[in-house]
Structures are given as C-alpha cells and as structure tokens.
Amino acid sequence: MGRRVLITGLGTFWGGRLAQALEEQDDVDVIIGLDTEEPKVRLERTEYVRSDENYSILSRIVAATKVDTIVHTFLVVDSTRATGRQLHEINVIGTMNLFAAASTPGSTVENVVVKSSALVYGSTPRDPVWFTESTNRKSTPRTRIEHSLLEVEGYVRDFAIDNPHVEVTLLRYCNVLGPRLSTPFSKALRLPAVPSVLGFDPRIQLVHEDDVVRSLLFAIGGGHPGIYNVAGDGLLPWSEIARICDKPTIPMPFVGTGLAAAPLRRLGVDIPPELLDLLRYGRGIDNRRLKDAGFSYSYTTAGATAAFVEAVRLRKTIGTQDSEYRYEEDVEQFFRHSPAVVRDGEG
C-alpha cells in the first residue's frame, strides 16, 4: 500500500508544485490538497478540498482519509501577501489545527513535514557568517512575519516532543529564486535598476525553486526527522547578484529606507521590512546537515542566479508557454471518475 499524503496550501505556488511532483511518484497512492483557493496548476489525481484559513476541517479530513503524511506548505513567509490578522490565522491558528488533527486518538499520521523560513534567524549586524540549525538568533523578532514563524516553530517542537511516534521534519529555506516563482526578491531583480541600501553590500544566499521541491520530496520520503536548513552553496554580495543579472544598483538611504522604497510599489515591487533587513546585513545558513542526510543540491547560489537570468531572457525572447489554468470542479470530476475516460493501460 502506497503513501497517502495531505498537502496544506494546494492553491499556493509550493502546494501546486509539490502535488505535481508527488503525482509522478509510484509509491504515492493518494494525494489530498486543502486550501482556501482552487489549484492554479493542472493536476491529474490530486483531490482538492476547500477549507478556511485556519483549517478547521483538517481533523475530519485526516480521520476520513487515513493519511500517513502531512506536508504543511501553507505558511506565509512573505508579509506583503497577508495582513496581520491573516498571518495569525494562517500561520499560528492553522498550524495549531494541523497538529491537533495529527495527534487525535487513532490518528494514522506518521510523518509531518513543515516548510518554514530562514527568517526565523533574523538579519542583524551581530549575526554570525553562518547560522546552523541550533544557532539562536541574535535579536528579538522585529517583524510580524518573524513573530508568527517563531510561534509556529514552537508548536512544531512541542508536537514532536509529545508525539515521538510521528516523524517531524522542519525545513528552513533561504530566499528562493526561480523562473516561475514571483516574490518581492525576484521582482526586485527584474527592475531596470536593482534597489540596494546606501553603504551596504550584504552577502546573500539563494536556493533554486526546483531544489525546494526536491527537498520536500526528500523529507516526505521519511527517515530524516529534525530541523534542516535548505540553501544553495555559497554567499554572493548583493552587487554581484545584480551584476549577474546585468543590472545596475540604485541605492536607497540607510535612514528612512522604508519611505525611500515606497515609490517601487508603483512598479509592482513592495519591499517588506524583512527584505530591507536582508539588503542591509545579509544572511548565511549552513546547509551541511541536509547534505549529510543524503540530499544533493542541483544549484549553488550563483547557479540559481544564473538560471533565473537565463529564464528571464528566454521569456523575453519567446514569451511564456504557460497557458492559464482554471480549476472547474465538474470538469475535474469528469476526468478523474468518468468511465468514458480511457486510463493508462486501458483501451
């Protein structure tokens, strides 16, 4: 009997990408995705269930489907995408309900994977060059996104202690770059001139979007409980990343940086406080623990930047080949369950 996997955040970029990857896995029999929004990518055998922001339906879904694995991709790690109330509802209350569902008597859940962020380490001038998984942050959390993620990680630790029979894996990702992902970070690199902070040239670490999906699959495979940093090898100065992108930098003043960044919103780039901190002080996270567990990266920090640049250039040349996908329940049910549809190996 194959794996039975439940994904939170099916309508997000990561939930959709992960579901597509799981559909290619022969040892996965059932894939269920929860979200407040419909999937944005075409899925062949993933079942979508609509939920509210705090996943109040999760316990019923877990009990009814007998899933053995839950992958929590729904954590908000970009404060431009949610209000303070939404951050609390999605990150904190949603995670509480997830662990309540996974720990009910008779639960079949054996493996929980949580996609978190290196934002939990913060970014200050007193930071070490590399944060290991056991390094404590050097300052109190300054932004609402950091507060919520640290609270989430507290629930992760408590659940792991109270449920030693469940394998719990927490993945902390550095800034992600890729051809399809859109974030304030990637939008900044698409501007004619890349914003920077006057007097600072921080060292930045990146991970390619494909390595994010591969690391999630690696964790789902089991046998690797604990906390892992996920990041490509190497640190690059922000000016060097801009140079690889063939862009000049445009400095913003150190004092009043938030106000100076406000005009960028008219260009579709909203730089949140956590990204402004990164553009001052940078951050490096030690990725050796995940590599020691057997995971190998396809891209370094420099490689992820170069792949991003090549994808942007290609898109400008030939345009995007992606056709807009719209989820329609009746159509999806027809393709999944109609006897008129010829399945692989039939006919």
N, C-alpha and C positions, 0 to 999 in steps of 0.2 A: 504494500500500500504506500503510495507516494505522499509527499508533503502536502499539507493543507495550510495555505498562507493567507493571512489577512493583512491588508495594507491600509493604513490611515493616510488620507490625503491623496486619494486616487486622481482627483481633478487637478492636482498641482503638477508642476514640471517633473519633480522627482518621483511622485507616485505613479504617474503615467509611464515614465521611462522604465521604472523598476518592474511594473506589471508586464510591459512588453518583453523585458529580458526574462522574466520568470516563465512566460508563455513558451519560451524556447527550451526550457529545462524539462527533460524527460522524467525526472523524478518528482515533479510538482504536479499533483492531480487537480487541486482546487485552488483558485485564486479569487479572493473576495476583496473588493475595494470600497472603503467608506469615504464620503466627502459631502460637503455642503453643495459642491458644484459637480456638474457632469464631467466625465472624462474628456480631455482635449486631444487625445490621440486614439487612433483606431485600435481596438482590442478584440481578439478573436474568442478567447474563452474566459476572460475575467468578468466576474459578476459585479455590477455596480449597485451599491445600496446608498440611498441618500440619508444623510444624518444631519444633526445640528452641529454647531461649532464645538460644543463640549462633549460630543459623542455619548450622549445619554443612552443611546440604543445599543451601545457596544456590548454590554453584558448579555443581552438577548441574542445578538449575532454570534458571539463566541459560544454560547451554550447550544445554539441551534445547529451550528455548522461544524462543531468539534474541531476547530482549527488547532494546529500544534505550534504555529509560528505567527507572531505578530510583528510587523515592521512599522515603526512609528516615523513616518516621513513628514507628518503634518506640522511639525514645529515651525513657527515663524522665526526666521533668522534675519529678516530684512524689515526694519521698523517703518519703512516707507509704505509697506503693504498692509498695515493694520493700525488701528487706533489703540490707545492704552487699554481700553476695555476689551477689545478683541484679542489683544496679546494675552491678557489674563485668561479669557475664556478658552482660547485655543491652546496656548502653551501649558498653563497651570491646571485649569479645570479639566481640559481634555486629557492630559496625562494622568491625572488622578483617576478619572473614569476608566482609562485604559488599564491601569494596574488593578483597579477594583474588579474589572471583568476578568483579568488574567488570574486573579487569586481567589475566585469564588470556589466553594467546595465542589469537587468533582470536575474542576477545570481541566481541559486536555492540553492547555498551553505548556509547551516545553521550552520554547525559545522566544525571547523578546529582543528585538534589535531597535535601538533608538538612534536616529540621525540628529546629532547636535552640532555645535559650532565651536571653533576656537575663540569666539567672542567671550567665552567664559573666563579666559585668561586676562582679558583686558588689553590695553596698549598704553604704556606709560614710559617715561624716560628711565625709570628704575628697573625695567624688566631685564631678565637675562637674554642672551642671544637666542637660546632655545628653551622653550617650555617642554618639559616631559609631562607625562600623564599625571605624575604625582607632585608637580610643582604648583605651589599655591600662588594665586595672583598677588601682585604687589600693592594693590589699591582696592578700596571698596568699589563696588559696581557703581558706575556713574549714569548709565543709560537704562531706560526701561527694558530694552531687549536683553541686556546683561542680567538684570534682576530676574526676569522671567526664566531665562535659561538656567541660571544657577538654582532657582527654586525647583525647576524640572529635574535637574541632576540630583538634588536632594531626595526627591521621590524615587528616582532610579536606584540610588544606593539603598534606601530603606526597603524597597521591594526586593532587591537582590538578597539582602540580609534575612528578610522574613520568609523568603521562598527559595531556599537553597537548591530545591529540586528543579528550578527553572534556570535555564542558561540565559543570562542577561548580558548583552553587548552594547556598549555605548561608544559611538563613533563621533569624534570631534573633528570637523572639517575646517581647513583653512579656506581662504577665498577661492571660489570656483570660477574657472574660465572655460568657455567652450563655444562652439559655433551656434548652438541653438538656445543656450541659456541667456536670459536677459536680466541683469541686476544693475544696481547703481554703479558697481565697479566696472562691468563691461560697457555700460553706456558711457561712462567717463572716458574709456579708451577709444570709443567711436567718435568722440568730438574732434573737430578740426585741430584744437589745441587741448592737451590733457591738463586738467587742473592739478595744482600742487600747492603746498604751503610754503610761503617765503622762508628761506633759511633752513629747510628740512629736505632731506633726500633719504627717506626711510627704506629699509630693506624689506622686501615683500616676498611672501611665499604663496604659491598657487598650486591648485590641483585641477587636472582636466576633468570635464564632466563625465567622460567615459570611465575614468578611474573611480569616480564617485559611485557609479552604478556597479562596477566590478567589485568594489569593496563591500557594498551592501550584499551582493550575492555571496561573497566570501563569508560574511558574518552569518548569513542565513544558512549556509552550509553546515554550521554548527562546529562545536569543539573549541571555540575561542571566546569564552566569557571574559568580561572585564572592560576596561576603558582603553581606547586606542586613538591616537592622533592619526589623521589622514591628510597627507600633504606631499606634493612632489619634492624631489631632492633639490636643494639649493635655495639661496636667497638672492634676489636681484634688487639693486637700487631702483626706486621708482622712475628715476630719469632713464635708466637703461631699458625698463619695460616700455616707456614712451618711445625711446629710440627704436626698439624692435618694431613697434607699431608705426614707425616713420612719422611720429607726431612731435611737435614742439610742446614744451610745458608752459603753462601760464600761471604764475604764482599768485596766490591769494594771501592777504596779510595774516600774520600769526594771531594778532588780536582782532576779534570780530570776524573770524573766518566763516562762521555760520551765515552772517549777513552778506559777506562777500560771495558766498556760494549761492545765495538766493536767486540771482539772475539766471543761473543754469537751469532752473525749473522751466523757464520758457523754452528751453531747448530739449525738454523731456528728461532732464537729469536732476534728480533730487538726491543730494548727498547727505545721508543721515549722520548724526553725531558720531556713531561708532566708526564710520568710514573716514571722517575727518581726523579722528584719533589715529587711525592707521596711517593716514597720509602724513602725520607728524612723526610718529615713533616706530611704525612698522611692527612686525611680529614674526617670530620663527617658532615652529613647533617640531619637536623631534619625532620623526616618523619610523624610527628603528623598531619599535615594539611590534607594529603590524607586519613589517617585513620579516622579523624574526619568527612570526607566527606562520609565515609561508606566503604572504601576499607580495606580489611584484607589481610595481607601477609601470604603466606604459609611457608616461610622460614625466619629465622633470618640470620644474618651474619655468625654465627657459623654453622647453619643448611645448608646454601648454600655451605659452605666449605666442610662439611661432605658429602653432596650429591654429590659434584664434585669428592671427593676422591673415594666414592663408585662406581661411574660411570666409573672412570678411571680403578679401579681394575677389575670391571666386564668386561670391554672391553679387558683388557689384558688376562682375563681368557677364554672368549668365543668369542672374536673378535666382530667387528661391524656387526650388522644385516642390516645396511642401504645399499640398492642397489643403484648404481649410476643412477641418473635420468637425462635424456637428453630431453630437450624440442624440439619437432618437430611440426611445425605449422600444417601440413596436418593431422597428427595423432590426434592432439588435436581437430581440427575442426571436424574430423570424430566422435570422441566420444561425442562431445558436440551437434552436429547438425544432424547426420545421422538418418534417420527414422529406420534404421536397428538395432540401439542400443535400447535395452529394458530399459526403465527408471523405477525407483522405483514406485511400484503400478501398473505397466503395466504387460501384459502377463498373 
